[in-house]
Amino acid sequence: MGNSQAKVELYSAIRKDHLLGMSMRSLQQVHNVTWRTVRRALDGKWPEPRKKPRRKESRLDPYKPLIDSMLKADLDAPSKQRHTAQRIFDRLVEGHQTVVPGCADNS
């Protein structure tokens, strides 16, 4: 059941089969759903829309503007002088005195 349209069609099929005389248990087996789904379909409820997961804030979010500015400055620099991921990390640790978990250089 990837999208809500498929669920609407499933609920419709469950209702139609129930009108033809199928029991709840056979509806579960034929449509491969739980008894709760069959009950919701027969009670006339519409399928609930899928909830969008809330994006978890990253620890990197406060530093993204700084990293973006470094990378934009690198667009004009020769290829050998551009920042590597390690160099960006080192500059963040040096410049902001942040305690980075798992880093042995933190004092």
N, CA, C and O of each residue as an XYZ file, in Angstrom:
428
protein
N       0.846     -1.192      0.000
C       0.000      0.000      0.000
C       0.883      1.244      0.000
O       1.058      1.868      1.046
N       1.425      1.605     -1.116
C       2.313      2.748     -1.175
C       1.604      4.081     -1.054
O       2.093      4.973     -0.360
N       0.473      4.239     -1.707
C      -0.174      5.552     -1.677
C      -1.609      5.436     -1.189
O      -2.162      4.342     -1.073
N      -2.195      6.588     -0.909
C      -3.541      6.583     -0.341
C      -4.589      6.145     -1.365
O      -5.628      5.604     -0.985
N      -4.336      6.368     -2.650
C      -5.291      5.946     -3.670
C      -5.456      4.429     -3.644
O      -6.566      3.924     -3.814
N      -4.373      3.707     -3.434
C      -4.448      2.255     -3.367
C      -5.268      1.834     -2.147
O      -6.019      0.861     -2.216
N      -5.134      2.548     -1.041
C      -5.923      2.222      0.146
C      -7.405      2.486     -0.083
O      -8.250      1.722      0.384
N      -7.726      3.548     -0.788
C      -9.127      3.840     -1.085
C      -9.711      2.698     -1.916
O     -10.834      2.253     -1.677
N      -8.939      2.235     -2.887
C      -9.400      1.113     -3.706
C      -9.522     -0.165     -2.876
O     -10.450     -0.947     -3.078
N      -8.595     -0.381     -1.946
C      -8.658     -1.548     -1.067
C      -9.908     -1.494     -0.201
O     -10.625     -2.487     -0.082
N     -10.175     -0.337      0.407
C     -11.370     -0.194      1.240
C     -12.633     -0.453      0.420
O     -13.575     -1.081      0.904
N     -12.648      0.029     -0.812
C     -13.798     -0.181     -1.684
C     -13.976     -1.673     -1.994
O     -15.098     -2.178     -1.994
N     -12.877     -2.369     -2.255
C     -12.949     -3.801     -2.549
C     -13.423     -4.582     -1.325
O     -14.203     -5.526     -1.451
N     -12.952     -4.186     -0.140
C     -13.380     -4.859      1.084
C     -14.883     -4.683      1.280
O     -15.582     -5.643      1.604
N     -15.384     -3.471      1.087
C     -16.824     -3.203      1.249
C     -17.651     -4.017      0.247
O     -18.689     -4.584      0.588
N     -17.160     -4.058     -1.008
C     -17.882     -4.783     -2.051
C     -17.941     -6.276     -1.728
O     -18.994     -6.901     -1.860
N     -16.804     -6.850     -1.301
C     -16.780     -8.271     -0.961
C     -17.649     -8.575      0.256
O     -18.260     -9.640      0.344
N     -17.697     -7.625      1.194
C     -18.537     -7.825      2.376
C     -20.019     -7.853      1.986
O     -20.799     -8.623      2.546
N     -20.396     -7.017      1.031
C     -21.784     -7.011      0.564
C     -22.147     -8.321     -0.146
O     -23.311     -8.718     -0.184
N     -21.130     -8.980     -0.705
C     -21.368    -10.265     -1.362
C     -21.462    -11.407     -0.355
O     -21.734    -12.546     -0.734
N     -21.236    -11.107      0.932
C     -21.430    -12.112      1.965
C     -20.175    -12.702      2.570
O     -20.258    -13.689      3.301
N     -19.023    -12.136      2.292
C     -17.789    -12.679      2.868
C     -17.693    -12.306      4.342
O     -18.108    -11.221      4.749
N     -17.143    -13.216      5.131
C     -16.950    -12.948      6.557
C     -15.720    -12.060      6.752
O     -14.916    -11.869      5.839
N     -15.599    -11.527      7.961
C     -14.447    -10.654      8.248
C     -13.134    -11.425      8.138
O     -12.146    -10.905      7.618
N     -13.125    -12.661      8.625
C     -11.895    -13.453      8.564
C     -11.496    -13.737      7.122
O     -10.314    -13.662      6.787
N     -12.439    -14.056      6.283
C     -12.098    -14.312      4.877
C     -11.670    -13.023      4.175
O     -10.824    -13.053      3.281
N     -12.253    -11.893      4.577
C     -11.810    -10.608      4.016
C     -10.353    -10.341      4.382
O      -9.580     -9.850      3.560
N      -9.984    -10.666      5.622
C      -8.593    -10.489      6.050
C      -7.651    -11.329      5.199
O      -6.601    -10.855      4.765
N      -8.032    -12.567      4.967
C      -7.163    -13.480      4.227
C      -7.083    -13.125      2.753
O      -6.003    -13.162      2.164
N      -8.218    -12.781      2.150
C      -8.244    -12.474      0.717
C      -7.463    -11.200      0.418
O      -6.711    -11.145     -0.555
N      -7.639    -10.175      1.250
C      -7.008     -8.882      0.977
C      -5.679     -8.707      1.702
O      -5.009     -7.686      1.545
N      -5.295     -9.719      2.507
C      -4.019     -9.719      3.222
C      -3.860     -8.469      4.101
O      -2.858     -7.759      4.016
N      -4.866     -8.219      4.943
C      -4.863     -7.082      5.854
C      -5.241     -7.562      7.252
O      -5.644     -8.710      7.436
N      -5.107     -6.677      8.227
C      -5.469     -7.022      9.596
C      -6.957     -6.789      9.813
O      -7.641     -6.190      8.982
N      -7.441     -7.277     10.954
C      -8.863     -7.118     11.253
C      -9.211     -5.649     11.474
O     -10.341     -5.232     11.217
N      -8.238     -4.858     11.952
C      -8.503     -3.421     12.151
C      -8.774     -2.725     10.819
O      -9.662     -1.879     10.719
N      -8.009     -3.088      9.809
C      -8.210     -2.494      8.486
C      -9.581     -2.859      7.943
O     -10.281     -2.013      7.386
N      -9.959     -4.108      8.103
C     -11.290     -4.543      7.646
C     -12.368     -3.778      8.405
O     -13.347     -3.323      7.815
N     -12.186     -3.641      9.702
C     -13.173     -2.933     10.532
C     -13.297     -1.466     10.097
O     -14.405     -0.941      9.989
N     -12.162     -0.811      9.848
C     -12.216      0.595      9.394
C     -12.933      0.713      8.057
O     -13.726      1.631      7.847
N     -12.652     -0.220      7.157
C     -13.290     -0.183      5.838
C     -14.791     -0.387      5.966
O     -15.563      0.285      5.283
N     -15.214     -1.295      6.824
C     -16.641     -1.578      6.961
C     -17.366     -0.497      7.755
O     -18.570     -0.310      7.582
N     -16.652      0.219      8.625
C     -17.269      1.313      9.370
C     -17.455      2.552      8.511
O     -18.098      3.514      8.931
N     -16.898      2.530      7.315
C     -17.090      3.640      6.394
C     -16.069      4.754      6.551
O     -16.248      5.837      5.994
N     -15.002      4.506      7.300
C     -13.978      5.541      7.460
C     -13.074      5.566      6.232
O     -12.853      4.548      5.576
N     -12.566      6.745      5.944
C     -11.601      6.883      4.867
C     -10.212      6.613      5.424
O      -9.964      6.852      6.606
N      -9.304      6.120      4.591
C      -7.940      5.899      5.076
C      -7.305      7.224      5.488
O      -7.474      8.249      4.826
N      -6.577      7.176      6.586
C      -5.914      8.395      7.060
C      -4.731      8.713      6.158
O      -4.025      7.809      5.712
N      -4.513     10.007      5.886
C      -3.347     10.352      5.065
C      -2.058     10.014      5.810
O      -2.007     10.045      7.039
N      -1.055      9.702      5.065
C       0.216      9.328      5.643
C       0.881     10.518      6.319
O       0.899     11.616      5.761
N       1.427     10.314      7.512
C       2.095     11.387      8.233
C       3.495     11.586      7.664
O       4.200     10.618      7.379
N       3.892     12.847      7.500
C       5.233     13.138      7.019
C       6.183     13.125      8.218
O       5.917     13.771      9.231
N       7.278     12.396      8.102
C       8.212     12.358      9.225
C       8.879     13.719      9.418
O       9.254     14.392      8.458
N       9.013     14.100     10.676
C       9.655     15.368     10.989
C      11.155     15.222     10.817
O      11.751     14.273     11.327
N      11.760     16.144     10.111
C      13.192     16.090      9.855
C      13.943     16.398     11.132
O      13.713     17.425     11.770
N      14.837     15.507     11.497
C      15.633     15.687     12.687
C      16.742     16.686     12.393
O      17.405     16.597     11.360
N      16.939     17.620     13.283
C      17.965     18.636     13.079
C      19.346     18.015     13.215
O      19.599     17.227     14.126
N      20.224     18.374     12.313
C      21.577     17.846     12.297
C      22.481     18.688     13.199
O      22.223     19.872     13.417
N      23.529     18.074     13.712
C      24.508     18.826     14.504
C      25.308     19.772     13.619
O      25.927     20.721     14.099
N      25.284     19.500     12.337
C      26.038     20.308     11.389
C      25.296     21.571     10.970
O      25.907     22.488     10.421
N      23.991     21.636     11.217
C      23.172     22.761     10.758
C      23.708     24.137     11.148
O      23.687     25.031     10.302
N      24.191     24.367     12.379
C      24.689     25.710     12.703
C      25.921     26.111     11.889
O      26.194     27.300     11.726
N      26.662     25.127     11.381
C      27.914     25.416     10.673
C      27.768     25.406      9.157
O      28.730     25.704      8.449
N      26.599     25.074      8.650
C      26.416     24.980      7.198
C      26.687     26.291      6.465
O      27.318     26.262      5.409
N      26.237     27.445      6.978
C      26.576     28.684      6.261
C      28.080     28.930      6.161
O      28.561     29.414      5.137
N      28.820     28.601      7.213
C      30.274     28.775      7.205
C      30.929     27.833      6.196
O      31.824     28.233      5.451
N      30.481     26.595      6.181
C      31.029     25.610      5.238
C      30.706     26.017      3.802
O      31.548     25.902      2.912
N      29.475     26.494      3.585
C      29.100     26.943      2.238
C      29.953     28.112      1.779
O      30.334     28.186      0.611
N      30.255     29.026      2.693
C      31.100     30.168      2.307
C      32.509     29.712      1.954
O      33.123     30.256      1.036
N      33.034     28.707      2.682
C      34.362     28.172      2.336
C      34.342     27.541      0.947
O      35.260     27.746      0.153
N      33.307     26.782      0.660
C      33.239     26.099     -0.625
C      33.005     27.077     -1.776
O      33.505     26.862     -2.880
N      32.249     28.151     -1.526
C      32.058     29.162     -2.574
C      33.362     29.887     -2.871
O      33.648     30.215     -4.022
N      34.153     30.136     -1.829
C      35.456     30.765     -2.045
C      36.381     29.835     -2.823
O      37.246     30.304     -3.562
N      36.213     28.552     -2.670
C      37.048     27.574     -3.376
C      36.741     27.503     -4.865
O      37.552     26.985     -5.633
N      35.604     28.003     -5.285
C      35.266     27.933     -6.711
C      36.262     28.708     -7.563
O      36.512     28.344     -8.712
N      36.831     29.774     -7.008
C      37.796     30.586     -7.748
C      39.223     30.090     -7.573
O      40.100     30.475     -8.346
N      39.477     29.255     -6.591
C      40.838     28.794     -6.289
C      41.249     27.674     -7.239
O      40.402     26.941     -7.750
N      42.557     27.546     -7.473
C      43.032     26.407     -8.266
C      42.700     25.083     -7.578
O      42.480     25.045     -6.367
N      42.664     24.019     -8.340
C      42.188     22.744     -7.794
C      43.045     22.236     -6.637
O      42.517     21.604     -5.722
N      44.328     22.489     -6.654
C      45.200     21.999     -5.582
C      45.045     22.799     -4.287
O      45.498     22.353     -3.233
N      44.414     23.965     -4.351
C      44.284     24.815     -3.160
C      42.881     24.771     -2.556
O      42.582     25.531     -1.635
N      42.042     23.911     -3.053
C      40.678     23.845     -2.536
C      40.634     23.054     -1.235
O      41.515     22.246     -0.940
N      39.581     23.314     -0.469
C      39.424     22.637      0.818
C      39.048     21.175      0.637
O      38.235     20.826     -0.219
N      39.645     20.342      1.447
C      39.207     18.953      1.540
C      38.253     18.871      2.725
O      38.136     19.819      3.501
N      37.581     17.753      2.861
C      36.670     17.572      3.991
C      37.439     17.654      5.308
O      36.953     18.223      6.286
N      38.646     17.079      5.324
C      39.459     17.116      6.553
C      39.877     18.542      6.882
O      39.880     18.930      8.050
N      40.227     19.323      5.875
C      40.644     20.709      6.119
C      39.472     21.547      6.631
O      39.649     22.382      7.518
N      38.288     21.332      6.081
C      37.101     22.044      6.564
C      36.848     21.680      8.021
O      36.547     22.550      8.839
N      36.969     20.400      8.347
C      36.778     19.951      9.725
C      37.811     20.607     10.641
O      37.461     21.101     11.712
N      39.079     20.616     10.228
C      40.133     21.217     11.048
C      39.884     22.705     11.271
O      40.092     23.209     12.374
N      39.437     23.415     10.223
C      39.154     24.850     10.385
C      38.000     25.092     11.340
O      38.027     26.048     12.116
N      36.979     24.232     11.293
C      35.853     24.377     12.216
C      36.299     24.149     13.654
O      35.883     24.879     14.554
N      37.137     23.151     13.877
C      37.619     22.858     15.233
C      38.503     24.001     15.724
O      38.375     24.431     16.870
N      39.407     24.502     14.860
C      40.305     25.589     15.259
C      39.551     26.893     15.510
O      39.759     27.564     16.521
N      38.690     27.229     14.591
C      38.049     28.536     14.638
C      36.944     28.669     15.662
O      36.662     29.776     16.122
N      36.324     27.594     16.022
C      35.163     27.697     16.904
C      35.365     27.023     18.243
O      34.484     27.063     19.102
N      36.523     26.400     18.429
C      36.824     25.744     19.693
C      35.684     24.837     20.133
O      35.315     24.802     21.307
N      35.138     24.114     19.181
C      34.037     23.206     19.495
C      34.575     21.887     19.979
O      35.645     21.448     19.557
N      33.843     21.260     20.857
C      34.205     19.927     21.321
C      33.529     18.949     20.397
O      32.302     18.861     20.345
N      34.352     18.206     19.662
C      33.835     17.274     18.689
C      33.910     15.880     19.287
O      34.996     15.439     19.663
N      32.790     15.174     19.387
C      32.800     13.832     19.968
C      33.685     12.887     19.153
O      33.617     12.866     17.924
N      34.499     12.122     19.835
C      35.342     11.134     19.179
C      36.622     11.699     18.606
O      37.359     10.985     17.928
N      36.901     12.945     18.858
C      38.110     13.576     18.337
C      39.143     13.640     19.450
O      38.863     14.173     20.524
N      40.341     13.101     19.208
C      41.371     13.046     20.244
C      42.023     14.409     20.490
O      42.655     14.618     21.526
N      41.869     15.338     19.537
C      42.508     16.652     19.669
C      41.818     17.571     20.650
O      42.393     18.587     21.041
N      40.587     17.244     21.067
C      39.857     18.104     21.996
C      40.486     18.033     23.373
O      40.808     16.950     23.862
N      40.658     19.162     23.983
C      41.273     19.192     25.322
C      40.257     19.593     26.359
O      40.582     19.675     27.544
